[in-house]
Amino acid sequence: MLSNISNQSYDLNCECNYGNDYICEQSELFIPSAWITITQPCLTVECAVVNIFIITILLRPKNRTPSTILLSSLAASDCLTTILAPIPYLIGYTFNFNNLIIAENSILGGWIWPQLYSNCIILTPLSLTSSGFHMMSVCFTFMLNIQKVIALQFPLWTMKYIGNKATFLAICPFVLIVLGFNTWRTITGNGHFFEGKNGVCCIVKYKSHINGSLLFMNMCLMIITLVIILCTIYICWKLRTLGKNIQIPNVRKNSKKIPNVGENSLTTPNTRVNTPKIPNAEKNRPKTPSVRENSRTIPNAKRNSMKIQNPKAQAKIRRSAFIVIFISVVFILSEVLNYLWTINQSGLLPFSHSLDQLCDSLMILSWQFGFSVNFIVYFIMSAKLRKTLQAFLVKIFRCNKRKKDENIFSNTITSTPNSAII
C-alpha cells in the first residue's frame, strides 16, 4: 500500500495553487526493512505456484462445484494480489537504494523513498490494482460464507437452485463492481499528481490525512468482515448442534420429482411398485396416503424420509464447512493490520506515523502468510488435492530416476573396452 508521508523538507519542490484547503507535497513511499522487502518476493513466488496448482485442480470438470468455483476464484485473486503488491517496494529498494532516506521513527526500520513523477504515475496504479484484487478476495470469502450458511440452513433449496451456473452469475457482479470502483480510483488518483521542480512527483490532498475513496473501501472491508465473523459463528454453531447427523436431502441433480427413499431410511412410504401381486390384496390393504407423481402434497412419511443419514455425504459437507471456517479465521487474522491502518487513517484517533509505517511494513506479509495457510488448509482437508500432488511428485521422481539410469547405462557402455565386449 502506498503511503504519502508529509516531509516538510521537500515541500519547496511543489508549488500549490489549489486553495487554502489543500496542500501540495512530494509523494513518498515507505520502503520496509531489508528482510521484509526480500521476503515478500520469495513468498510471492511460493503463493503464485501454489495457487496456480490449486486452480488447475479445482477447475477440472469432475471437481467443479459451487464451492470449488468460489475457492478457485479466491485463489486467482490471491495470486494476482501477491504478485502486484510487492513490486513498488522491490523497485524502490533495488533500483533506487541510493535515493532512500532512513526512516527515523519506524519501529521495524525502513526507508523513505522521495518519488519522481515518472515513478509515481506507474507505481500508484499498480498499487491500486493490487488493492482491487485484494478486495475481490474479500468478496469471494464473503460469498463462501454466505453460500455455506444457505447450504446448511436450506439444503434442499441449495441443491436445486444454487449450481455452477448460478455461482458464476453471482460472481460476475462483484467482479464488475470492484473493477469499476478500482478504475475510478486509479483515474482520480492519477489526477492528483503533477510534476514539480526537478522532476519530483507532487500530490495534491486535503490538509487532513483522510483519503476518501480508500477510507470508504476499507470501511466496506470492515463491514464485510463483520458479516464473515457472524457467518463463521453460525457455521460453527450449526455443526456443533447437529453433530454428525447433518440433514441431507436425497435429491438427484436436475430432478424435479420427489426422490425415492433409499435403503437406509427409517421410514418408507408404501408404493404400488414394490408390492407383490397377491389376489384380493387391494381389499385387505390398509388405507395409506397415496402419492401421485404430479401431486403437490407430500405425506408426512415421505417428508421425513427426505432427510437421510449418508455418512459419505455428511463427511463431505462437514469437510467443506470446516474449510470455510478455517479460511475465514485466517482471513480475519491477516486483516488485523488493515483494520488498524483504517482506524489510523479515519481521523477518529490522532494520526500516528509509527503505526502507519508498521502497518505498511507487515500488511503485505500478513496477506501472503494468509494465502500460504489457505493452501495448507486445502491440502489437509482435500483428499483429491493430496492424491494429485502425490501423483505429480511420483511422476517427477520416476522421470529423474529413469534419466539417471539411462545416464549410468550409457556411461557403462562407453567405458567398457572392446575386448571385454567380445
Secondary structure, DSSP 4 states (H G I P E B T S, - for coil): -------GGGGGG----S-TTEEEEE-EEEEE-HHHHHHHHHHHHHHHHHHHHHHHHHTSGGG--HHHHHHHHHHHHHHHHHHHTTHHHHHHHHH-GGG-EE-TT-SS-EEEEE-BHHHHHHHHHHHHHHHHHHHHHHHHHHHHHHHHHHHHH-HHHHHHH--HHHHHHHHHHHHHHHHHHHHHHHHHHHTTEEE-GGGBEEEEEESSS--HHHHHHHHHHHHHHHHHHHHHHHHHHHHHHHTT---EE---TT--SPPPP-TT-S-----SSS----TTHHHHSPP-----TT-S---HHHHHHTEE--HHHHHHHHHHHHHHHHHHHHHHHHTHHHHHHHHHHHTSS---HHHHHHHHHHHHHHHHHHHHHHHHHHHHH-HHHHHHHHHHHHHHHHHHHHHHHHHHHHHHHHHS-HHHH-
